[in-house]
């Protein structure tokens, strides 16, 4: 068994340096990365911490792991495969996969060009879940201000209310249905596909499957479903679902926003790839964000990370990042199965600003736990209301400054004495106005909401998560915990269909509801 991380010299030095480091915000700390600016001024920092962080990266083999990620090494070591999403967005992919990647890119371009030439498909209905859904959903929402060539809607939940809502007011005769499932066995997209096909059939579409395409690594299963080979776009086992946006999973983006926009998205991510691969660790934005995350989670004890994008177009970023971070880092076993030895992946949550200020920022400021915050803002808006944009930026900067600076009792008392004459009442009120400050945060500034900048932002988070996986010694590319519930669901589904009482090993509550709900299935 390997030595737990917290018992290693490099980790102990790192943890000591974190505890001794300053969170004063006195020293400006900016990193420029692929057109983004990452401001880490409000994270713990000191010369000793920088040296200890470098030593931790060396101990955990970050440089070799980073190189293996780009070279197609077996970085997904529990499933014995690469995680080669960087190849999907490279202008010239590695030779081993170049033909496959470029071939599928060209197939997407031809499909979109043909649809455009024929004036086909005014609407796109995309059926996926998780990694097959959040990425394209996020991009389509974030960039729709550039102009939609087609209306695109998404349905992921197996609750059929979701797919019914997504088809509301759509013309079935001009709608393309995309079924996105890496395995083509995933319950949700296949169940929703049946609903969508029935919707087409009931509208009088003669051959509904001619309006259906598939995106999958299991081509045979898609063909068995009835989809013609020329309408099946390929994924590969070396693409993780939550990293698959850059593949044919991006087809709805190309249909809705155009192939040029999708290409710009890939180019932005590729620029961040080169920064991550080549920038020195001390000036490497994903690495430094990852180290700040380790300091906050594993040493300072913050159990969660709040995301506050001050741009309503990034509303889906929170759910996308939740899957990326929590499915990648929500585990504790290292390569040999031993525990990591320190707390790992934080819970990720959030909301767009300024709504978030009126929802949970009170907790961020004054609760004893609190959470680090990632603030994201665009320097330039895509609207004419410049005063509104300045107000948005002012709120973002002010909340971040308030979290850092805080308010002492003496400051609060000085202020309340101006408002309250009674000294006792002033002291009581001052206690309510104290908040500790020194709450860590990162500010990410995008020049504007373009496909290139958005691609860079998403790749920044991908590489941050990969780095944290390496430093914690866990595999960010598997998700075994999710699979157990899927196995149980199959057995429960059988019982709901034909109750037999065979699930005697289930807990009493599960047995009760299987028996109760199975009687109401009709």
Number of C-alpha atoms within 10 A of each C-alpha: 9 11 11 16 20 19 11 13 14 20 24 15 18 26 21 15 23 25 13 14 17 17 20 17 18 10 13 9 14 15 17 15 22 25 17 21 16 24 21 24 20 28 26 23 22 15 10 16 23 19 14 22 26 17 17 22 19 14 14 18 14 21 15 11 17 19 13 16 21 20 17 19 18 17 23 19 16 16 13 11 16 21 25 27 23 23 26 27 26 20 13 13 18 17 9 11 15 15 13 16 22 18 13 17 22 12 17 21 18 13 17 20 16 12 14 16 9 9 10 15 21 20 23 24 24 31 27 29 23 18 21 28 25 24 26 26 22 21 25 24 17 21 20 16 14 13 10 15 17 20 18 24 20 24 25 22 18 16 12 16 10 14 24 14 12 19 19 9 7 15 13 24 18 16 21 23 27 25 27 30 28 25 17 20 14 14 15 20 26 19 18 24 22 11 15 25 19 14 16 22 16 12 13 12 17 11 11 21 18 14 20 22 21 29 26 25 21 20 21 14 14 24 15 9 13 12 20 16 13 11 19 24 23 20 25 18 16 19 23 21 24 23 22 23 29 24 23 25 30 25 27 30 29 24 28 24 24 20 21 12 19 22 19 19 26 26 21 23 29 23 22 28 25 15 20 24 17 14 15 11 18 13 17 20 29 28 26 21 24 22 24 24 26 25 22 24 22 20 19 13 15 20 18 19 23 22 25 27 27 23 20 15 18 23 19 21 24 21 18 21 22 18 17 25 25 18 20 22 24 19 21 18 15 21 14 11 11 14 20 21 17 17 19 23 27 23 17 20 15 22 23 21 24 20 13 16 17 9 12 13 19 13 13 20 23 17 12 10 13 22 25 24 24 20 23 23 23 21 13 14 16 13 9 8 9 12 9 12 19 14 11 18 19 12 16 21 13 12 17 21 17 16 24 22 18 17 18 16 17 13 13 19 22 14 15 20 16 9 10 14 10 10 12 10 12 19 18 12 18 21 14 11 17 18 21 17 21 21 25 25 27 20 22 21 20 21 15 17 21 20 24 22 25 24 26 28 23 23 25 25 19 23 22 22 26 26 26 27 23 21 24 27 23 28 24 28 27 18 16 11 11 10 10 10 10 13 10 12 12 12 12 20 13 11 18 19 12 10 15 11 11 11 15 10 9 12 9 10 8 14 17 11 12 19 15 12 11 16 12 8 8 5
